Amino acid sequence: MTQPAHLPVPVADAPVPWPSDDVPVLRNRPVRLGTDTTRLSRFGDDNWNVRPAHRDAHTDVGNLNLRVFPEPLRRQFRTVLLASLDHPQPVEPGGRQRPAEYIGIGSLPILVSGLRLFAHWMHTEDLGRISDITGQNLDAYLRHVIGTTTSPRLKANAVSAVRTLWLFRDVLPAPCRLTTGFPWAGQTANELVGHRATGGENKRPRIHDDTMEALLAWSLHMVEQIGPDIRDAWQEYTALCRGDHPSQANYTGTTGSRLHPYADFCRRTGTPLPGTPGPDGPRINYGHVLRLIGMDGKGQFSPAQKRWLAEQGLPVAAHSTVGTITGRIHGSPWRDSPLTVAELPGLWRRLIGALFTVACYLSGMRPGEVLSLRRGCRGTDETTGQLVIHGHRGKGYDRAPDTPEFAEPTRPWVVVHIVHQAIALLESLHDQPHLFPAQLRTGVFRPSTTHARTCHSINRDIADFAAWVNQTFRRADGSAPIPDDPAGNLNSSRFRRTLARFIVRRPRGLIAAALQYGHVDTKVTLNYAGAPDTEWLQDVAVEKLELVLEQISDDAQRLAAGEHVSGPSADEYRHRVTGAADFPGRTVISPRSAARLLAGTDPQVHHGQGMTCVWRPETAACRTARLAQELPEPAGPEESECRSTCTNLAFTDRDIARRKQALRELESHRDNPLAPLPLRDRAAAQAERTAALIHRHEHPENEGVPV
């Protein structure tokens, strides 16, 4: 990462001048591409806009309000904050902090909050300069902080802010320097205030299967059927607003000179005037008439022109519509009438919510990583041919905005075709650099040229999308298409954990994850998003541990109830299941401990379609087949490479029930006179082998006879 041109660090005890009021506060920080540098905040401003220096376009970092500091002390603390922006934070004495690390832009509001409390305490104690503070004063301040009614976490932040003030003493003017020894050395901020920090376990609930599957299904409908209609209507509307729609070429001149040809066109073609609902029926929508004749924002109708148009006797439509309906749901048009101008902004946001759901859920990316995606992010891996999207990692202390001299390399995420399709639709919705722009139209606050939608706004879009689907469509039984989630509101931060559960709990789910997402039990996992992403692995480990424990319990109960097991690994199956079932268990306090516990608890018994694999790599036929094809060694069973002669196989009564169902299907294919003879012969051979397997399971005395 290219670092900014550092300001010189003064030698200790050397005089440091006060900054002038016109100094840009982000002079030593890279800012996002497209930022208007002439509008950057200055040292003398009471509000500092530091958002342009934050790496993530979707993050809404508030302005730093300097008016919260007492006026007599404001300049001193303003100088402290400028130093924290200009220089890397020095390492604490004996600390384990990385050297040359800048305070994150997102952490500055926390620093301001802590320093504000300190400044107000100083003002109350009649301490006019930071340099006047003594060790006794600091001890008194610590007692003051502990005695406040704020949360322990905020108390710890207040203590840390004073330590940060001390660390920057060498780059501050003399009155701003804290000249004591390192404050409260020997204890952490949490220890000083009695705060016990909790672990980083992911406590976000999963989205219920019924809710998530319905939400994803309707999001796919938006991509494939409904979304293109909304896109086309939006493009038509924006073209009318810009005045470059082909239909506007027939109108020239002033507003009045365009009005008469338009009325003649409506009379000649039988086109009703655009309307808007009113208490006594539809009224003429004069604003849309201006839009249709190419005068949107360029002129207004006079009262006389409005009366003239109203007196023409032309019919007035109930609404002002744009676009046409071409998409179909279950064979029928998804809507009976074209879209109205009034509902377009809401539909645009709901479409954004649906497209985000597809891109985020089916990629496994963090919400912020998806929101920061830029136009042109689609691609194909040249080596594997897999579809990918290129973005930036969502975490890391060394991240900074791209600059004209250097841009952080993008990272690939493997996706499926529908994600590419969703991104293509997003790129056709607007011309902004980010796929999810901050605003529908350009604005001064968080302009879309440099900002993306926030997590809060996209969560609202997803919720609005689900509510709109439930209001617009119904199931055959009259119920809502997307049922409410029992755990609460839909939230994009819950997608990754829900995806982890979905992958692990589906038949052959771990295999599908390895092939499609490259996340689980493969070497690709270690380079997820181009760098280790242990959070995803931890989510998968938790879900897999729960699945393994449930499976062990179920298998053990079935064995105790007399379930019969046959096949070459039947004895090993019984040994592993009963041994694992005797495991007394441990307390899982974090996803990482779940991964460690899983490694020592998993009996490596994998239930497949009509078979059970008691995994032993050295005797696995699927492993031998992959190695013979010079493919990477599998970390577990590959059901697509399974061989009936493999000695890892075992068959439970549940497997045999599935085999009996498969046998009926094979016999049907075998006896089908309309099927080609080679297919009937193949079905007959498979039916014979399946019947023999069932016979040996149901007659244990014949288990030694080859299948």
DAZIVEN-V736459 format. One record per residue. N is the residue number from 0. RES is the residue in one letter. SS is DSSP state (alpha for helix, beta for strand, coil for the rest). PHI is phi in radians with two decimals (NA if undefined). NEAR is the number of other C-alpha atoms within 10 Angstrom. Layout:
N;RES;SS;PHI;NEAR
N;RES;SS;PHI;NEAR
//
This chain:
0;M;coil;NA;12
1;T;coil;-1.18;15
2;Q;coil;-1.59;12
3;P;coil;-1.18;14
4;A;coil;-1.23;11
5;H;coil;-1.17;12
6;L;coil;-1.25;11
7;P;coil;-1.10;9
8;V;coil;-1.56;12
9;P;coil;-1.12;12
10;V;coil;-1.21;10
11;A;coil;-0.90;10
12;D;coil;1.24;12
13;A;coil;-1.37;13
14;P;coil;-1.15;13
15;V;coil;-2.02;15
16;P;coil;-1.29;10
17;W;coil;-1.25;14
18;P;coil;-1.19;18
19;S;coil;-1.45;10
20;D;coil;-1.15;11
21;D;coil;-1.64;11
22;V;coil;-1.27;15
23;P;beta;-1.14;20
24;V;coil;-1.24;25
25;L;coil;-1.80;22
26;R;coil;-1.08;19
27;N;coil;-1.99;18
28;R;coil;-2.15;22
29;P;coil;-1.19;20
30;V;coil;-2.03;24
31;R;coil;-1.08;23
32;L;coil;-1.06;15
33;G;coil;1.63;13
34;T;coil;-1.23;15
35;D;coil;-1.38;11
36;T;alpha;-1.19;13
37;T;alpha;-1.28;7
38;R;alpha;-1.80;9
39;L;coil;-1.16;18
40;S;coil;-1.15;20
41;R;beta;-1.96;18
42;F;coil;-1.01;20
43;G;coil;-1.39;17
44;D;coil;-1.27;17
45;D;coil;-1.48;16
46;N;beta;-2.21;15
47;W;beta;-1.86;19
48;N;coil;-1.58;19
49;V;coil;-1.83;21
50;R;alpha;-0.99;24
51;P;alpha;-1.04;25
52;A;alpha;-1.59;24
53;H;coil;-1.48;21
54;R;coil;-1.13;23
55;D;coil;-1.57;27
56;A;coil;-1.22;29
57;H;coil;-1.55;28
58;T;coil;-1.42;19
59;D;coil;-1.79;18
60;V;coil;-1.51;19
61;G;coil;-1.24;14
62;N;coil;-1.12;15
63;L;beta;-1.52;18
64;N;beta;-1.54;15
65;L;alpha;-1.44;20
66;R;alpha;-1.25;13
67;V;alpha;-1.25;16
68;F;coil;-1.54;22
69;P;coil;-0.96;17
70;E;alpha;-0.96;12
71;P;alpha;-1.10;11
72;L;alpha;-1.84;18
73;R;alpha;-1.09;17
74;R;alpha;-1.13;18
75;Q;alpha;-1.12;21
76;F;alpha;-1.31;20
77;R;alpha;-1.08;21
78;T;alpha;-1.18;19
79;V;alpha;-1.08;24
80;L;alpha;-1.16;21
81;L;alpha;-1.11;19
82;A;alpha;-1.10;22
83;S;alpha;-1.21;22
84;L;alpha;-1.49;22
85;D;alpha;-1.37;23
86;H;coil;-2.19;20
87;P;coil;-1.10;15
88;Q;beta;-1.32;20
89;P;coil;-1.07;20
90;V;coil;-1.37;16
91;E;coil;-1.09;15
92;P;coil;-0.99;11
93;G;coil;1.31;8
94;G;coil;-1.44;8
95;R;coil;-1.86;8
96;Q;coil;-1.20;12
97;R;coil;-1.18;11
98;P;coil;-1.30;11
99;A;coil;0.98;11
100;E;beta;-1.87;14
101;Y;coil;-1.38;18
102;I;coil;-1.14;17
103;G;coil;-1.11;17
104;I;alpha;-1.04;19
105;G;alpha;-1.18;18
106;S;alpha;-1.58;10
107;L;alpha;-1.10;19
108;P;alpha;-1.02;16
109;I;alpha;-1.18;16
110;L;alpha;-1.10;20
111;V;alpha;-1.05;22
112;S;alpha;-1.08;19
113;G;alpha;-1.18;21
114;L;alpha;-1.19;25
115;R;alpha;-1.07;21
116;L;alpha;-1.06;19
117;F;alpha;-1.14;22
118;A;alpha;-1.14;25
119;H;alpha;-1.17;16
120;W;alpha;-1.13;17
121;M;alpha;-1.03;20
122;H;alpha;-1.11;16
123;T;alpha;-1.16;11
124;E;coil;-1.55;11
125;D;coil;1.01;9
126;L;coil;-1.68;16
127;G;coil;-1.51;16
128;R;coil;-2.36;18
129;I;alpha;-1.07;20
130;S;alpha;-1.19;16
131;D;alpha;-1.39;15
132;I;coil;-1.29;16
133;T;coil;-1.91;14
134;G;alpha;-1.08;15
135;Q;alpha;-1.15;10
136;N;alpha;-1.07;15
137;L;alpha;-1.11;17
138;D;alpha;-1.12;13
139;A;alpha;-1.16;12
140;Y;alpha;-1.15;19
141;L;alpha;-1.07;19
142;R;alpha;-1.12;13
143;H;alpha;-1.10;13
144;V;alpha;-1.09;21
145;I;alpha;-1.09;18
146;G;alpha;-1.44;11
147;T;coil;-1.29;11
148;T;coil;-1.66;9
149;T;coil;-1.29;10
150;S;coil;-1.22;12
151;P;alpha;-0.99;19
152;R;alpha;-1.12;15
153;L;alpha;-1.20;19
154;K;alpha;-1.10;26
155;A;alpha;-1.12;21
156;N;alpha;-1.11;20
157;A;alpha;-1.11;26
158;V;alpha;-1.16;26
159;S;alpha;-1.12;20
160;A;alpha;-1.10;22
161;V;alpha;-1.15;20
162;R;alpha;-1.13;18
163;T;alpha;-1.10;23
164;L;alpha;-1.00;23
165;W;alpha;-1.13;23
166;L;alpha;-1.12;20
167;F;coil;-1.58;21
168;R;alpha;-1.06;21
169;D;alpha;-1.30;22
170;V;alpha;-1.97;25
171;L;coil;-2.03;25
172;P;coil;-1.02;19
173;A;alpha;-0.93;19
174;P;alpha;-1.13;15
175;C;alpha;-1.64;25
176;R;coil;-1.54;22
177;L;coil;-1.52;25
178;T;coil;-1.60;17
179;T;coil;-1.33;15
180;G;coil;-1.20;10
181;F;coil;-0.98;16
182;P;coil;-1.07;20
183;W;coil;0.92;15
184;A;coil;-1.08;12
185;G;coil;1.67;11
186;Q;coil;-2.35;10
187;T;coil;-1.35;14
188;A;alpha;-1.06;21
189;N;alpha;-1.12;18
190;E;alpha;-1.16;12
191;L;alpha;-1.11;16
192;V;alpha;-1.82;23
193;G;coil;1.29;14
194;H;coil;-1.73;16
195;R;coil;-1.77;10
196;A;coil;-1.21;10
197;T;coil;-1.49;6
198;G;coil;-1.26;8
199;G;coil;-1.70;10
200;E;coil;-1.15;14
201;N;coil;-1.35;14
202;K;coil;-1.77;9
203;R;coil;-1.17;13
204;P;coil;-1.25;15
205;R;coil;-1.26;22
206;I;coil;-1.43;25
207;H;coil;-1.02;15
208;D;alpha;-0.94;13
209;D;alpha;-1.07;13
210;T;alpha;-1.23;18
211;M;alpha;-1.17;23
212;E;alpha;-1.14;15
213;A;alpha;-1.21;16
214;L;alpha;-1.08;23
215;L;alpha;-1.18;18
216;A;alpha;-1.06;16
217;W;alpha;-1.27;21
218;S;alpha;-1.14;28
219;L;alpha;-1.18;21
220;H;alpha;-1.02;17
221;M;alpha;-1.13;23
222;V;alpha;-1.15;23
223;E;alpha;-1.60;18
224;Q;alpha;-2.13;19
225;I;alpha;-1.40;22
226;G;alpha;-0.98;26
227;P;alpha;-1.03;19
228;D;alpha;-1.17;21
229;I;alpha;-1.14;25
230;R;alpha;-1.05;21
231;D;alpha;-1.13;17
232;A;alpha;-1.16;23
233;W;alpha;-1.15;22
234;Q;alpha;-1.13;18
235;E;alpha;-1.11;17
236;Y;alpha;-1.12;22
237;T;alpha;-1.16;15
238;A;alpha;-1.13;18
239;L;alpha;-1.12;23
240;C;alpha;-1.14;19
241;R;alpha;-1.31;14
242;G;coil;1.50;20
243;D;coil;-2.07;13
244;H;coil;-1.35;18
245;P;alpha;-0.96;10
246;S;alpha;-1.18;13
247;Q;alpha;-1.47;18
248;A;alpha;-1.17;11
249;N;alpha;-1.38;12
250;Y;coil;-2.03;18
251;T;coil;-2.41;15
252;G;coil;1.53;8
253;T;coil;-1.34;11
254;T;alpha;-1.04;19
255;G;alpha;-1.13;14
256;S;alpha;-1.21;11
257;R;alpha;-1.56;19
258;L;alpha;-1.18;21
259;H;alpha;-1.14;14
260;P;alpha;-1.04;15
261;Y;alpha;-1.17;19
262;A;alpha;-1.09;17
263;D;alpha;-1.09;13
264;F;alpha;-1.10;13
265;C;alpha;-1.10;14
266;R;alpha;-1.19;16
267;R;alpha;-1.23;9
268;T;alpha;-1.69;8
269;G;coil;1.29;11
270;T;coil;-1.43;14
271;P;coil;-1.26;17
272;L;beta;-1.21;25
273;P;coil;-1.13;23
274;G;beta;-2.18;23
275;T;beta;-2.48;20
276;P;coil;-1.05;14
277;G;coil;-2.38;10
278;P;coil;-1.12;6
279;D;coil;-1.97;6
280;G;coil;1.95;11
281;P;coil;-1.16;16
282;R;beta;-2.01;18
283;I;beta;-1.15;23
284;N;coil;-1.58;18
285;Y;alpha;-1.13;17
286;G;alpha;-1.10;16
287;H;alpha;-1.33;22
288;V;alpha;-1.06;20
289;L;alpha;-1.02;21
290;R;alpha;-1.12;21
291;L;alpha;-1.17;22
292;I;coil;-1.67;23
293;G;coil;1.42;26
294;M;coil;-2.04;25
295;D;coil;-1.14;17
296;G;coil;1.38;12
297;K;coil;-1.95;11
298;G;coil;-3.02;12
299;Q;coil;-2.40;15
300;F;coil;-1.37;16
301;S;coil;-1.35;11
302;P;alpha;-0.98;8
303;A;alpha;-1.16;9
304;Q;alpha;-1.16;15
305;K;alpha;-1.12;14
306;R;alpha;-1.11;11
307;W;alpha;-1.06;13
308;L;alpha;-1.15;17
309;A;alpha;-1.18;15
310;E;coil;-1.52;9
311;Q;coil;-1.35;11
312;G;coil;1.26;9
313;L;coil;-1.40;16
314;P;coil;-1.14;17
315;V;beta;-2.06;19
316;A;coil;-1.24;19
317;A;coil;-1.17;19
318;H;coil;-2.49;21
319;S;coil;-1.81;22
320;T;beta;-1.95;20
321;V;beta;-2.46;21
322;G;coil;1.32;19
323;T;coil;-2.35;15
324;I;coil;-1.78;20
325;T;coil;-2.09;14
326;G;coil;-1.25;19
327;R;beta;-2.32;14
328;I;beta;-2.05;12
329;H;coil;0.96;6
330;G;coil;1.52;7
331;S;beta;-2.07;10
332;P;beta;-0.97;14
333;W;coil;-1.26;18
334;R;coil;-2.71;16
335;D;coil;-1.48;9
336;S;coil;-2.29;12
337;P;coil;-1.09;17
338;L;beta;-1.33;21
339;T;beta;-1.67;19
340;V;alpha;-1.08;18
341;A;alpha;-1.14;12
342;E;alpha;-1.64;10
343;L;alpha;-1.05;18
344;P;alpha;-1.02;14
345;G;alpha;-1.14;14
346;L;alpha;-1.15;20
347;W;alpha;-1.05;19
348;R;alpha;-1.17;21
349;R;alpha;-1.17;26
350;L;alpha;-1.13;27
351;I;alpha;-1.03;25
352;G;alpha;-1.07;25
353;A;alpha;-1.20;29
354;L;alpha;-1.17;27
355;F;alpha;-1.11;27
356;T;alpha;-1.01;26
357;V;alpha;-1.10;24
358;A;alpha;-1.18;23
359;C;alpha;-1.34;23
360;Y;alpha;-1.20;23
361;L;coil;-1.49;20
362;S;coil;-1.89;22
363;G;coil;1.36;24
364;M;coil;-1.33;22
365;R;coil;-1.21;19
366;P;alpha;-0.97;25
367;G;alpha;-1.14;23
368;E;alpha;-1.18;19
369;V;alpha;-1.25;27
370;L;alpha;-1.10;28
371;S;coil;-1.55;26
372;L;coil;-1.07;24
373;R;beta;-2.00;21
374;R;coil;-0.97;17
375;G;coil;1.46;14
376;C;coil;-1.43;17
377;R;beta;-1.28;20
378;G;beta;-2.89;17
379;T;beta;-2.33;15
380;D;coil;-1.18;13
381;E;coil;-1.16;8
382;T;coil;-1.48;6
383;T;coil;-1.73;7
384;G;coil;1.36;9
385;Q;coil;-1.27;15
386;L;beta;-1.31;19
387;V;beta;-2.38;21
388;I;beta;-2.18;26
389;H;beta;-1.85;21
390;G;beta;-2.56;22
391;H;coil;-2.04;22
392;R;coil;-1.05;24
393;G;coil;-1.64;16
394;K;coil;-2.44;13
395;G;coil;2.42;7
396;Y;coil;-1.23;10
397;D;coil;-1.69;12
398;R;coil;-1.48;17
399;A;coil;-2.60;24
400;P;coil;-1.04;20
401;D;coil;-1.13;18
402;T;coil;-2.20;16
403;P;coil;-1.04;8
404;E;coil;-1.48;6
405;F;coil;-2.69;11
406;A;coil;-2.20;13
407;E;coil;-1.08;15
408;P;coil;-1.02;13
409;T;coil;-1.37;15
410;R;beta;-2.11;16
411;P;beta;-1.61;23
412;W;beta;-2.15;25
413;V;beta;-1.36;23
414;V;coil;-2.37;22
415;V;coil;-1.82;16
416;H;alpha;-1.05;10
417;I;alpha;-1.12;16
418;V;alpha;-1.19;26
419;H;alpha;-1.06;19
420;Q;alpha;-1.13;18
421;A;alpha;-1.12;23
422;I;alpha;-1.18;25
423;A;alpha;-1.06;17
424;L;alpha;-1.16;20
425;L;alpha;-1.07;22
426;E;alpha;-1.14;18
427;S;alpha;-1.54;14
428;L;alpha;-1.41;21
429;H;coil;-2.76;18
430;D;coil;-2.06;13
431;Q;coil;-1.38;21
432;P;coil;-1.19;19
433;H;beta;-1.62;26
434;L;coil;-1.08;28
435;F;coil;-2.04;32
436;P;beta;-1.16;28
437;A;coil;-1.12;26
438;Q;coil;-2.35;17
439;L;coil;-1.12;15
440;R;coil;-2.16;10
441;T;coil;-1.14;13
442;G;coil;-2.60;11
443;V;coil;-1.36;6
444;F;coil;-1.43;9
445;R;coil;0.86;19
446;P;coil;-1.07;17
447;S;coil;-1.22;22
448;T;coil;-1.16;20
449;T;coil;-2.23;22
450;H;coil;-2.25;28
451;A;beta;-1.95;30
452;R;coil;-1.12;24
453;T;coil;-1.46;21
454;C;alpha;-1.06;18
455;H;alpha;-1.10;13
456;S;alpha;-1.22;15
457;I;alpha;-1.26;26
458;N;alpha;-1.11;21
459;R;alpha;-1.15;19
460;D;alpha;-1.12;22
461;I;alpha;-1.12;26
462;A;alpha;-1.11;17
463;D;alpha;-1.14;19
464;F;alpha;-1.10;24
465;A;alpha;-1.09;26
466;A;alpha;-1.14;17
467;W;alpha;-1.12;15
468;V;alpha;-1.05;17
469;N;alpha;-1.20;16
470;Q;alpha;-1.42;11
471;T;alpha;-1.65;12
472;F;coil;-2.18;15
473;R;coil;-2.39;13
474;R;coil;-1.28;10
475;A;coil;-1.07;8
476;D;coil;-1.55;7
477;G;coil;1.54;8
478;S;coil;-1.45;11
479;A;coil;-1.23;18
480;P;coil;-1.09;23
481;I;coil;-2.00;23
482;P;coil;-1.15;17
483;D;coil;-1.13;17
484;D;coil;-1.50;15
485;P;coil;-1.04;11
486;A;coil;-1.46;11
487;G;coil;2.23;10
488;N;coil;-1.20;13
489;L;coil;-1.17;20
490;N;coil;-2.53;19
491;S;alpha;-1.11;22
492;S;alpha;-1.18;19
493;R;alpha;-1.61;18
494;F;alpha;-1.14;25
495;R;alpha;-1.11;24
496;R;alpha;-1.21;25
497;T;alpha;-1.11;22
498;L;alpha;-1.10;24
499;A;alpha;-1.04;26
500;R;alpha;-1.15;23
501;F;alpha;-1.06;20
502;I;alpha;-1.16;22
503;V;alpha;-1.18;23
504;R;alpha;-1.52;15
505;R;coil;-1.49;11
506;P;coil;-0.98;13
507;R;coil;1.01;18
508;G;alpha;-1.11;16
509;L;alpha;-1.12;24
510;I;alpha;-1.16;24
511;A;alpha;-1.08;16
512;A;alpha;-1.13;19
513;A;alpha;-1.10;19
514;L;alpha;-1.35;14
515;Q;alpha;-1.56;17
516;Y;alpha;-1.77;21
517;G;coil;1.09;20
518;H;coil;-1.90;26
519;V;coil;-1.91;26
520;D;coil;0.96;16
521;T;coil;-2.38;18
522;K;alpha;-1.16;13
523;V;alpha;-1.05;17
524;T;alpha;-0.96;20
525;L;alpha;-1.20;17
526;N;alpha;-2.12;17
527;Y;alpha;-0.99;24
528;A;alpha;1.05;23
529;G;alpha;1.46;16
530;A;coil;-2.73;13
531;P;coil;-0.94;13
532;D;coil;-2.21;16
533;T;alpha;-1.23;15
534;E;alpha;-1.08;15
535;W;alpha;-1.11;21
536;L;alpha;-1.08;21
537;Q;alpha;-1.17;21
538;D;alpha;-1.06;23
539;V;alpha;-1.13;27
540;A;alpha;-1.10;25
541;V;alpha;-1.08;25
542;E;alpha;-1.14;23
543;K;alpha;-1.20;22
544;L;alpha;-1.10;22
545;E;alpha;-1.05;17
546;L;alpha;-1.11;16
547;V;alpha;-1.10;20
548;L;alpha;-1.14;19
549;E;alpha;-1.13;12
550;Q;alpha;-1.16;17
551;I;alpha;-1.03;23
552;S;alpha;-1.07;17
553;D;alpha;-1.14;14
554;D;alpha;-1.09;20
555;A;alpha;-1.14;21
556;Q;alpha;-1.13;15
557;R;alpha;-1.19;14
558;L;alpha;-1.09;16
559;A;alpha;-1.12;10
560;A;coil;-1.47;9
561;G;coil;1.80;10
562;E;coil;-1.10;13
563;H;coil;-1.54;16
564;V;beta;-2.24;23
565;S;beta;-2.20;22
566;G;coil;1.75;23
567;P;coil;-1.10;18
568;S;coil;-1.87;20
569;A;alpha;-1.07;20
570;D;alpha;-1.13;12
571;E;alpha;-1.13;16
572;Y;alpha;-1.05;27
573;R;alpha;-1.08;17
574;H;alpha;-1.14;12
575;R;alpha;-1.21;17
576;V;alpha;-1.17;22
577;T;alpha;-1.18;19
578;G;alpha;-1.18;14
579;A;alpha;-1.23;19
580;A;alpha;-1.17;19
581;D;coil;-1.39;11
582;F;coil;-1.12;10
583;P;coil;-1.27;6
584;G;coil;1.64;11
585;R;coil;-2.44;9
586;T;coil;-1.38;8
587;V;coil;-1.72;14
588;I;coil;-1.80;11
589;S;coil;-2.80;15
590;P;alpha;-1.04;23
591;R;alpha;-1.16;19
592;S;alpha;-1.17;16
593;A;alpha;-1.12;22
594;A;alpha;-1.13;21
595;R;alpha;-1.16;13
596;L;alpha;-1.16;18
597;L;alpha;-1.08;18
598;A;alpha;-1.09;13
599;G;alpha;-1.70;9
600;T;alpha;-1.91;18
601;D;coil;-1.06;17
602;P;coil;-1.37;21
603;Q;coil;0.98;17
604;V;beta;-1.93;23
605;H;beta;-2.03;17
606;H;beta;-1.56;18
607;G;coil;-1.98;13
608;Q;coil;-1.51;13
609;G;coil;1.32;18
610;M;coil;-2.77;22
611;T;beta;-2.25;22
612;C;beta;-1.78;25
613;V;beta;-1.66;24
614;W;coil;-1.20;21
615;R;coil;-2.38;15
616;P;alpha;-0.99;16
617;E;alpha;-1.17;9
618;T;alpha;-1.99;12
619;A;coil;-1.36;23
620;A;alpha;-1.17;22
621;C;alpha;-1.14;21
622;R;alpha;-1.14;23
623;T;alpha;-1.08;17
624;A;alpha;-1.15;16
625;R;alpha;-1.19;15
626;L;alpha;-1.12;13
627;A;alpha;-1.14;9
628;Q;coil;-1.57;9
629;E;coil;1.04;9
630;L;coil;-1.70;11
631;P;coil;-1.03;11
632;E;coil;-1.18;14
633;P;coil;-1.31;17
634;A;coil;-1.53;15
635;G;coil;-2.81;19
636;P;coil;-1.15;25
637;E;coil;-1.92;18
638;E;alpha;-1.10;15
639;S;alpha;-1.17;9
640;E;alpha;-1.85;13
641;C;coil;-1.14;18
642;R;coil;-2.08;14
643;S;coil;-1.15;12
644;T;coil;-1.60;12
645;C;coil;-1.17;16
646;T;coil;-1.41;18
647;N;coil;-1.45;26
648;L;beta;-1.40;25
649;A;beta;-2.45;25
650;F;beta;-2.32;24
651;T;beta;-1.60;22
652;D;alpha;-1.04;19
653;R;alpha;-1.14;16
654;D;alpha;-1.11;18
655;I;alpha;-1.17;22
656;A;alpha;-1.07;13
657;R;alpha;-1.20;13
658;R;alpha;-1.12;21
659;K;alpha;-1.13;17
660;Q;alpha;-1.13;11
661;A;alpha;-1.13;17
662;L;alpha;-1.09;21
663;R;alpha;-1.07;13
664;E;alpha;-1.19;13
665;L;alpha;-1.13;21
666;E;alpha;-1.11;17
667;S;alpha;-1.13;15
668;H;alpha;-1.16;20
669;R;alpha;-1.12;22
670;D;coil;-1.65;13
671;N;coil;-1.38;13
672;P;coil;-1.21;10
673;L;coil;-1.54;8
674;A;coil;-1.37;12
675;P;coil;-1.05;11
676;L;alpha;-1.02;12
677;P;alpha;-1.06;10
678;L;alpha;-1.23;13
679;R;alpha;-1.16;20
680;D;alpha;-1.11;15
681;R;alpha;-1.14;13
682;A;alpha;-1.13;20
683;A;alpha;-1.15;19
684;A;alpha;-1.14;15
685;Q;alpha;-1.16;17
686;A;alpha;-1.11;23
687;E;alpha;-1.12;15
688;R;alpha;-1.17;15
689;T;alpha;-1.17;18
690;A;alpha;-1.12;18
691;A;alpha;-1.14;15
692;L;alpha;-1.12;22
693;I;alpha;-1.11;21
694;H;alpha;-1.08;15
695;R;alpha;-1.18;18
696;H;alpha;-1.20;21
697;E;alpha;-1.45;16
698;H;coil;-2.23;11
699;P;alpha;-0.97;13
700;E;alpha;-1.17;9
701;N;alpha;-1.82;12
702;E;coil;-1.12;16
703;G;coil;-1.35;10
704;V;coil;-1.37;8
705;P;coil;-1.03;9
706;V;coil;-1.40;17
//
